[in-house]
Amino acid sequence: MRRWQFIKGLFVFALACAACMATAALAVNLRPRLLLAALGLRHAGPLESAFPPQPEPLTLPGQALERVQLLLPPHLVDPLSLTLAELGGTIVGNASTPGTTSYLLTVDETRLNQLLRRGILSPRVDGDRYRDLEIDLLPGGLVLYADVDLRLRWHRVGLLLLHDDGGLTLSPAGIVLEQELYALPEGDSLARLLLPAGRQAQRALRALTVVGPLPGEARAHTVRFHHDRLQVLAQAAYPAPPPADTGWQPLGPGVELREIDVGVIPGRPTERLRIVRLDPGQLHFRVHYDPAQPRMVSTWAAQTESLLVVNGGYFAPQDEGGETIGLLVSDGQRWGTPLDTYAGMFAVTADGQASVRWLEGWPYDPQEPLAQAVQSFPVLVKPRGVIGFPAGADEGTPARRTVVAQDRGGSILFLVAPDGYLSLHELSVFLTGSDLAIDVALNLDGGGSTGLWLTAPDAAVEINSFTPVPSVITVRRR
């Protein structure tokens, strides 16, 4: 009997608890503010009282664009192309500075929510407890609304996110119910519990990337929230392609560097020439020669610690001794056999006078006091800028090239074409018709021997030879 009375009492207590829970659930669903109070949220007044001042609009000088392409990983893996009509605002792009691209996108609230429904933010989060996400843009922030399942009824609840000016951060500032604001307790765990999509909104801003139509991938950098519209400034920095002609860049007294793109045959890649112009009055030229131990141009540069190192003239195969083909003079000592008048010579006298000559017009004299010299062939530009290598003089095969030249002002120029897209005739035509003011130009050894190593405080050109070479020309400051 006592056991029955105990079971009966327990059953009555369970019914009473169930009735209390049902009453509480009914009260919460009829008056959801009771839940907010139970969770420790303090009523903070009307929602509009929390609005910060209207922010200054973002501006960007540039061109008006008709469409733009967006990425939003992981929600949008492939670029999403959007027109002005789909954004409901404006698109401004600026790529006037090489290596930098900027976009300013203005999106109205209606189009923004349409984009959300295209999958940028999931329409259902945390199972079936939340649905129908929607953004209400406000001055300085937004409210992210969703229907929240309180078991007996769905209630429209919002999360107020305020913008930290100058970046992409949105900070939870309270819960919105029936246009009234309820302040959050310390920490934002409750905000994440009520509306997990708040974190999605943060991630969406940080991941937004503009991938076209201008160069580079521009990531969102700054946002501005206005009433019924959102502005996003995205910026990209990317390696800018070098200009087709850099012009002469000074690298210290007596040294200038220039790079020029040369394209002569449609469909063939463009050759990138590197040209170093030197003032013989401020620099010292020297020829190094070691047929027993040929070295890569980079190794010669490291051993001589020179400002500039460039490969020398032709030489015999290593199994035949690797000796120079043509006359070579290093520090007054002579090797090889002088070439005939078809060839040319780079020469430096004992008092430092440097010249590039065509041997037919200025023959080699065994009695002249040469300190350094390299003979080679063919002469690409003859004295007074006359073309030196006509069409048909060889098969016209493109290859890597090295050239030493002298302009009409007396400067010495070293030029390399390391990509191998120019024939000797094409290079001769370019040098003759260019603005380099070439007086005489002499082809040095090319192909795998081509190499130029320049080490200056403000620039470096490191074009290494493919094979070891027995001779190089070096340049040092006086």
Helices and strands as residue ranges (DSSP letters): H 2-30, H 33-38, E 42-46, G 47-50, E 63-64, E 67-72, E 76-83, H 84-87, E 90-94, E 100-108, H 109-115, I 116-120, E 124-125, E 130-138, E 141-149, E 154-163, E 170-177, E 180-183, H 189-194, H 197-207, E 209-212, E 218-226, E 229-237, E 249-250, E 255-262, E 271-278, G 280-282, E 283-289, H 297-304, E 308-311, G 318-320, E 328-330, E 333-335, E 344-349, E 354-358, E 370-376, E 379-382, E 386-387, E 399-407, E 412-422, H 424-433, E 438-443, G 447-449, E 452-456, E 459-463, E 471-477
